[in-house]
Amino acid sequence: MKRRDLCAIAALAAGLGFVSQAAAQTKWDFATAYPAINFHSKNNEQFVKDVAAATGGSLQITPHFGASLFKMPEIKRAVQTGNAQMGEFFLVSFQNEAQMFGLDGLPFLVKNYSEAFKLYQAQKPYLEKILEKQGQKLLYAVAWPPQNIYSNKPINSVADLKGLKWRVYSPTTARIGELVGAQPVTIQEAELSQALATGVIEGLITSSATGADNKLYENLKYFYQVQAWIPKNAVTVNAKAFNALGKAQQDAVLKAAQEAEQRGWKASEEVNTRSIEVLRQGGMKIEQPSAELMAGLAKVGDVVVKEWVEKAGPDGKAVLAAFEASKK
Ligand code: PCA
């Protein structure tokens, strides 16, 4: 279209009174994979509201929950290509792309949220660099509650996991399944309830929150608080979309992101306590793992951490050293 024509259209639109609004408003889609009731989703919803308020409505972000726009494994790529301007994804699921994404899914590296946050601080510069190369910017990352074992039968040692149809969500959970002789099956969170109801899986490792969100007590009876790791969701924005914003809008997004990160980590801890209660009330047996089970898992954990260090190269060693130093 010629410039003259564009001017004519603009003048016409201005005459109709909607050009200023149309020109001033940017609309983004925010693809997420977890149900609207999930605490990450609520946190994202608050972020969207904060951005709208801080930009006087000039940046409107629409969140799409429950993998309704893209499935979780597709979300990172969707942000990279700009098919969604923003997205939330589960970092450890992408470990095959970059070992660094799998760091927070390694067994028994962290004991609690405080250590998990330190691990994140060590990991963050690497994440930012990798994501930047993939055309996106890390806005915030929020921890899931600690990962615990759910099963349809008592698990007193790793030998009891043998043959179990074991739901996995990352290369590490698949490898653990393999090492204990379980039958690993990759299932997305959005398909969990169905997989349980149809007997496709009999056990898994995930958070109290995901157990409560998906009413896992309807199909599974046992919950062992092994606290194996504290993995994170990352929220990213397409770099071009972000760069196209005005400075004030960018600042608003960054400020809301920082607040979302803080709020999210706090919510994660609170939700953990509440969700365990939901599981208990749903009839699940909430158990401390036996010493034998923990010893068996520790051995398996050592193997997968060692394998990770080999694959992750110098960056892997450096990030672990930085984490160790930050604990002192
Ligand atoms: N819930 C998600 C990711 C980690 C978690 O606690 C899941 O099970 O897929």
Boltz pocket constraint, residues with backbone or C-beta under 6 A from the ligand:
constraints:
  - pocket:
      binder: B
      contacts: [[A, 90], [A, 144], [A, 145], [A, 146], [A, 169], [A, 187], [A, 188], [A, 189], [A, 205], [A, 206], [A, 207], [A, 208], [A, 209], [A, 210], [A, 231]]
      max_distance: 6.0
